[in-house]
Amino acid sequence: MSRKLIVLTAGLSQPSSTRLLADQLADAVSSAVGGRGESLEIEVIELRELAADLATTLTTGGLPTPAVAAAREKVSAADGLIAVTPVFTAGYSGLFKMFIDVLDTDALNGMPVLIAATAGTTRHALVLDFAMRPLFTYLRSVVVPTGVFAATEDFGSTGLTDRIQRAASELAQLIVAEPTGVQGFLQDEPPRHRTSGNSLGEVTPFSRLLAGHTGNGAGSHTLR
């Protein structure tokens, strides 16, 4: 069976240490899923390429641009998610939060998520447990126990490699996991479905609504 993994990376530069960590995590998860007898399709979403679209979406009442709508569909349809952000002012980046803010509230229901962050110093390591983990828990995703933080000095170290492998194994296990328990024995609540938020039905254009209020003749209305 083929599974789909989405990798969110909020690095701003190119090349980026955030993208480097994201690629290392994705490769490790791919190997771990393959070791469990399944294949994994990986797609990376570079949030810096969506910066203008995210700003437009947030300043037009939440109406997504085509690029943002496509990204939301990919995220909600995935079997697993890796989310990697640089640390700015002791927290995740504004660009990273902008993308999370445009997701539907049901986009990550039950989604296995691996959180990771990069920074210039180890003093920011707590950002995983005090910022990112609560954020994804609020969105009802399933965050793997091992988060991966990488300061500049960590790249190439055995310690970082070990954390990457452990976190990847935890995510792979959730991605390929099948429901357990005896049918009809456990009275579990039905799982919440994931939705991208893009299918909102037909939306009446504002110009048509405005015409209905400003037209001449019987039944016309006056704007106040």
Buried (B, 14 or more C-beta within 10 A) or exposed (E): EEBBBBBBBBBBEEEBBBBBBBBBBBEBBBBBBEEBEBEBEBEBBBBBEBBEBBEBBBEEEEEBBEBBBBBBBBBBEBBBBBBBBBBBEEBBBEBBBBBBEBBBEBBBBEBBBBBBBBBEEEEBBEBBEEBBBEBBEEBBBBBBEBBBBBBEEBBEEEEBBEBBBBBBBBBBBBBBEEEEEEEEEEEEEEEEEBBBBEEEEEEEEEEEEEEEEEEEEEEEEEEE
